[in-house]
Amino acid sequence: MNHTQLIIFITAAENHSFTKTAEQFFITQAAVTQHIQTLEASIGCELFDRRTRPVRLTPAGQAFYTDAKDIIKRMNSAAVRAKEASLGESGNLHIGFLKGYERSDLSAIARRFRRTHPNAFLTFERKSSDQLAAGLIQGTFDIIFTWDSTNLRQNPDVSWRQTDRIRLVAALYTGHPLSGRLQISRSDLRGEDILYMSPSEDFESYGDSVFFRLYQEAGFNPNILYRTSDLEVILTMVAAEEGISILPDYFTNKLAGADNLIFIPLTGEQEHEEIDAIWRTDNQNPLLTAWIEEVEG
């Protein structure tokens, strides 16, 4: 049984004629008969009642006709999927992103990508910066979106593009003495109880050292009341008036009207995070190239 035999069988069944089928495929009627006979021999039963004019399917032929149509449909779909995969139009793309970055434009990028690659399957994981870096190096992720708190950009095996330059904001409860300000400097936070948002899980990453240097340049060491990489926990604690925090505004800019929370921009050229898209240079996933083009576009 092969593709040609199935196509000729289906066509003959729909035409109720071997002659018309031969004309349709520009072959002889004898060739059509030979294909049908070979198919019947491989199945072990007659598919056409040749005693009638026009020819009709036998009960076995009627049952086989439905399955044959389905087989051809699946074969065609398989061929299309293989073609799409070769062109980078289908397959899987595993994307990691920094905790809180789900509130950015990442979902909008994914929607645009899905419109041009409807057969691609995108999976996402929300992690801390050190988990993202490890996952990328180990091949868990095709691409990650992260603040480079681990110096990952220095790795010769990766490529990267900056996708966002995010300002930092002070997260305060509404009754805080500084809550009426239009902007705040880091030095204004001297003596405050800080709920510290770390980009990493161990709180001793390159990124943590950058944040602490900013406090020191502001003239003081922060009073760290609590540390976590979970931004939702920090917001809950700020709203409960346990302390204040500094957060990236990709996480806060869609939280207008949040209960007992207010977000005020920090002044200063260094009060920002640079979010990078980072991927392994040896990654051969064709969808990765398409995704990078979408991000850059």
C-alpha positions as CSV (number, residue, x, y, z in Angstrom):
1,M,0.0,0.0,0.0
2,N,1.4,3.4,-1.0
3,H,0.4,7.0,-1.4
4,T,-0.3,6.7,-5.1
5,Q,-2.5,3.6,-4.7
6,L,-4.6,5.4,-2.0
7,I,-5.0,8.5,-4.1
8,I,-6.1,6.5,-7.2
9,F,-8.5,4.4,-5.0
10,I,-10.1,7.5,-3.5
11,T,-10.5,9.2,-6.9
12,A,-12.0,6.1,-8.5
13,A,-14.4,5.8,-5.6
14,E,-15.5,9.4,-6.0
15,N,-15.7,9.2,-9.8
16,H,-17.4,5.8,-9.8
17,S,-15.2,5.1,-12.9
18,F,-11.8,3.7,-13.6
19,T,-11.9,5.5,-17.0
20,K,-12.5,8.9,-15.6
21,T,-9.8,8.3,-13.0
22,A,-7.3,7.4,-15.8
23,E,-8.1,10.5,-17.7
24,Q,-7.7,12.7,-14.5
25,F,-4.2,11.3,-13.9
26,F,-3.2,11.0,-17.6
27,I,-2.6,7.3,-17.3
28,T,-4.2,4.3,-18.9
29,Q,-7.2,2.5,-17.5
30,A,-5.1,-0.6,-17.3
31,A,-2.7,1.3,-14.9
32,V,-5.7,2.3,-12.7
33,T,-6.9,-1.3,-12.6
34,Q,-3.4,-2.5,-11.7
35,H,-3.1,0.0,-8.8
36,I,-6.5,-1.0,-7.5
37,Q,-5.8,-4.7,-7.8
38,T,-2.4,-4.4,-6.0
39,L,-4.2,-2.4,-3.2
40,E,-6.9,-5.1,-2.9
41,A,-4.3,-7.8,-2.7
42,S,-2.4,-6.0,0.1
43,I,-5.6,-5.6,2.1
44,G,-7.0,-9.0,1.3
45,C,-10.5,-8.1,0.0
46,E,-12.3,-6.5,-3.0
47,L,-12.9,-2.8,-2.7
48,F,-15.0,-2.3,-5.8
49,D,-18.0,-4.2,-7.2
50,R,-17.0,-4.4,-10.8
51,R,-20.3,-6.0,-11.9
52,T,-22.2,-2.7,-11.6
53,R,-22.0,0.3,-14.0
54,P,-20.9,2.7,-12.8
55,V,-18.6,0.8,-10.4
56,R,-19.5,0.9,-6.8
57,L,-17.6,0.3,-3.5
58,T,-18.2,-2.9,-1.7
59,P,-19.0,-2.7,2.0
60,A,-15.3,-3.3,2.7
61,G,-14.5,-0.5,0.2
62,Q,-16.8,1.9,1.9
63,A,-15.2,1.3,5.2
64,F,-11.7,1.6,3.7
65,Y,-12.6,4.8,1.8
66,T,-13.2,6.7,5.1
67,D,-9.9,5.6,6.6
68,A,-8.0,6.1,3.3
69,K,-9.2,9.8,3.2
70,D,-8.0,10.2,6.8
71,I,-4.6,8.6,6.0
72,I,-4.0,10.9,3.1
73,K,-5.0,13.9,5.2
74,R,-2.6,13.0,7.9
75,M,0.2,12.3,5.4
76,N,-0.3,15.7,3.9
77,S,-0.4,17.4,7.3
78,A,2.8,15.6,8.3
79,A,4.5,16.8,5.1
80,V,3.3,20.4,5.8
81,R,4.6,20.2,9.4
82,A,8.0,18.9,8.2
83,K,8.2,21.7,5.7
84,E,7.3,24.3,8.3
85,A,9.8,22.9,10.7
86,S,12.6,23.1,8.1
87,L,11.7,26.8,7.6
88,G,11.5,27.5,11.3
89,E,7.7,27.9,11.2
90,S,6.8,25.2,13.7
91,G,8.2,23.4,16.7
92,N,8.8,24.4,20.3
93,L,10.5,27.4,21.7
94,H,11.3,27.4,25.5
95,I,11.5,30.9,26.9
96,G,12.7,31.9,30.4
97,F,12.0,35.3,32.0
98,L,12.9,37.2,35.1
99,K,10.3,37.1,37.9
100,G,8.0,40.1,37.4
101,Y,8.8,40.4,33.7
102,E,5.4,38.9,32.9
103,R,4.0,42.4,33.5
104,S,6.2,43.8,30.6
105,D,5.5,43.6,26.9
106,L,6.6,40.0,26.7
107,S,3.1,38.7,26.1
108,A,2.5,41.2,23.3
109,I,5.7,40.0,21.6
110,A,4.5,36.4,22.0
111,R,1.1,37.3,20.4
112,R,2.8,38.9,17.4
113,F,5.1,35.9,17.0
114,R,2.1,33.5,17.1
115,R,0.4,35.4,14.3
116,T,3.3,34.8,11.9
117,H,4.1,31.3,13.3
118,P,0.7,29.7,14.2
119,N,2.2,26.2,14.4
120,A,4.9,27.2,16.9
121,F,4.4,26.1,20.5
122,L,5.8,28.6,23.1
123,T,6.5,27.6,26.6
124,F,7.5,30.0,29.4
125,E,9.1,29.7,32.8
126,R,9.4,32.4,35.4
127,K,12.7,32.2,37.4
128,S,15.3,34.2,39.2
129,S,18.3,35.5,37.3
130,D,20.8,32.9,38.5
131,Q,18.3,30.1,37.6
132,L,17.8,31.6,34.2
133,A,21.5,31.7,33.5
134,A,22.0,28.1,34.6
135,G,19.1,27.0,32.6
136,L,20.4,28.7,29.4
137,I,23.9,27.2,29.8
138,Q,22.4,23.7,30.4
139,G,20.1,24.0,27.4
140,T,16.8,24.1,29.3
141,F,15.9,27.4,27.7
142,D,16.2,28.6,24.1
143,I,16.3,32.2,25.1
144,I,16.0,34.1,28.4
145,F,14.9,37.6,29.3
146,T,16.9,38.8,32.3
147,W,18.8,41.5,34.0
148,D,22.3,40.3,33.7
149,S,23.0,39.9,37.4
150,T,25.3,37.0,36.8
151,N,27.7,38.5,34.2
152,L,26.3,36.1,31.7
153,R,27.0,38.4,28.8
154,Q,30.8,37.8,29.4
155,N,30.3,34.1,28.5
156,P,31.8,33.5,25.0
157,D,29.1,30.9,24.3
158,V,26.2,33.3,24.4
159,S,24.8,36.2,22.3
160,W,22.6,38.9,23.6
161,R,20.5,42.0,22.7
162,Q,19.3,44.7,25.1
163,T,15.5,44.8,24.9
164,D,14.6,47.2,27.7
165,R,16.1,49.9,29.9
166,I,13.9,49.9,32.9
167,R,13.8,52.7,35.5
168,L,13.7,51.8,39.2
169,V,10.9,53.1,41.5
170,A,10.5,53.3,45.2
171,A,7.5,51.2,46.4
172,L,5.9,52.9,49.4
173,Y,2.7,52.5,51.3
174,T,0.3,55.5,50.9
175,G,0.8,56.8,54.4
176,H,4.6,57.0,54.1
177,P,6.1,60.4,54.7
178,L,7.7,60.3,51.2
179,S,4.5,59.2,49.4
180,G,3.6,62.7,48.3
181,R,6.9,63.2,46.3
182,L,7.0,63.2,42.5
183,Q,10.4,61.7,42.6
184,I,12.8,60.3,45.2
185,S,16.6,59.9,45.4
186,R,18.2,56.9,46.9
187,S,19.7,59.0,49.6
188,D,16.2,59.9,50.8
189,L,15.9,56.3,51.9
190,R,18.5,56.5,54.6
191,G,17.2,55.0,57.8
192,E,14.3,53.2,56.1
193,D,13.5,49.5,56.6
194,I,14.2,48.0,53.2
195,L,12.4,45.0,51.8
196,Y,15.2,44.0,49.5
197,M,14.3,42.5,46.1
198,S,17.2,40.3,44.9
199,P,17.5,39.2,41.3
200,S,19.1,35.9,42.5
201,E,18.2,33.2,45.0
202,D,21.4,33.3,47.0
203,F,21.5,37.1,47.5
204,E,25.2,37.2,46.7
205,S,25.2,37.6,42.9
206,Y,26.9,40.2,40.8
207,G,23.6,42.0,40.6
208,D,23.3,42.2,44.3
209,S,26.7,43.8,44.5
210,V,25.6,46.4,41.9
211,F,22.5,47.3,44.0
212,F,24.6,47.6,47.2
213,R,27.1,49.8,45.5
214,L,24.3,52.2,44.6
215,Y,23.3,52.4,48.3
216,Q,27.0,53.1,49.2
217,E,27.3,55.7,46.5
218,A,24.2,57.4,48.1
219,G,26.1,57.6,51.3
220,F,24.8,54.8,53.5
221,N,24.4,51.1,54.0
222,P,20.8,49.9,53.7
223,N,18.9,48.6,56.7
224,I,17.7,45.3,55.1
225,L,14.7,44.1,57.0
226,Y,13.9,41.2,54.6
227,R,15.3,39.7,51.4
228,T,13.4,37.8,48.7
229,S,13.4,37.4,44.9
230,D,9.6,37.1,45.0
231,L,8.2,40.5,43.9
232,E,4.6,39.6,44.9
233,V,5.8,39.0,48.5
234,I,7.5,42.4,48.6
235,L,4.4,44.2,47.4
236,T,2.3,42.4,50.1
237,M,4.8,43.4,52.8
238,V,4.9,47.0,51.6
239,A,1.1,47.2,51.6
240,A,1.2,45.8,55.1
241,E,3.5,48.7,56.0
242,E,6.4,46.5,57.1
243,G,8.9,48.5,55.1
244,I,9.6,50.0,51.6
245,S,11.4,48.6,48.6
246,I,13.0,49.5,45.2
247,L,11.5,47.7,42.2
248,P,11.8,47.8,38.4
249,D,8.8,49.6,36.9
250,Y,8.0,46.9,34.4
251,F,6.5,45.2,37.4
252,T,4.8,48.2,38.9
253,N,3.6,50.3,35.9
254,K,0.4,48.2,35.5
255,L,-0.5,48.3,39.2
256,A,-2.2,51.7,39.3
257,G,-4.7,51.9,42.2
258,A,-3.1,48.9,44.0
259,D,-4.3,48.7,47.6
260,N,-2.2,50.9,49.9
261,L,0.7,51.1,47.4
262,I,2.3,54.0,45.6
263,F,5.3,53.9,43.2
264,I,7.6,57.0,42.8
265,P,10.5,57.1,40.3
266,L,14.0,57.2,41.6
267,T,16.3,60.0,40.3
268,G,19.8,59.3,39.0
269,E,21.3,58.0,35.8
270,Q,22.1,54.6,37.4
271,E,18.7,54.0,38.7
272,H,17.6,51.5,36.1
273,E,17.9,47.9,35.0
274,E,18.9,46.8,31.5
275,I,16.9,43.7,30.4
276,D,18.6,41.5,27.9
277,A,17.5,38.7,25.6
278,I,20.2,36.1,25.8
279,W,20.7,32.8,23.9
280,R,23.4,30.3,23.2
281,T,25.2,30.9,19.9
282,D,25.2,27.2,19.1
283,N,21.4,26.8,19.4
284,Q,20.1,25.5,16.0
285,N,16.4,25.9,16.8
286,P,15.1,27.8,13.7
287,L,12.3,29.3,15.8
288,L,14.9,31.1,17.9
289,T,16.1,33.1,14.9
290,A,12.6,34.1,14.1
291,W,11.9,35.1,17.7
292,I,15.1,37.2,17.8
293,E,14.0,39.0,14.6
294,E,10.6,39.6,16.2
295,V,12.2,41.1,19.3
296,E,14.5,43.3,17.3
297,G,11.7,44.4,15.0
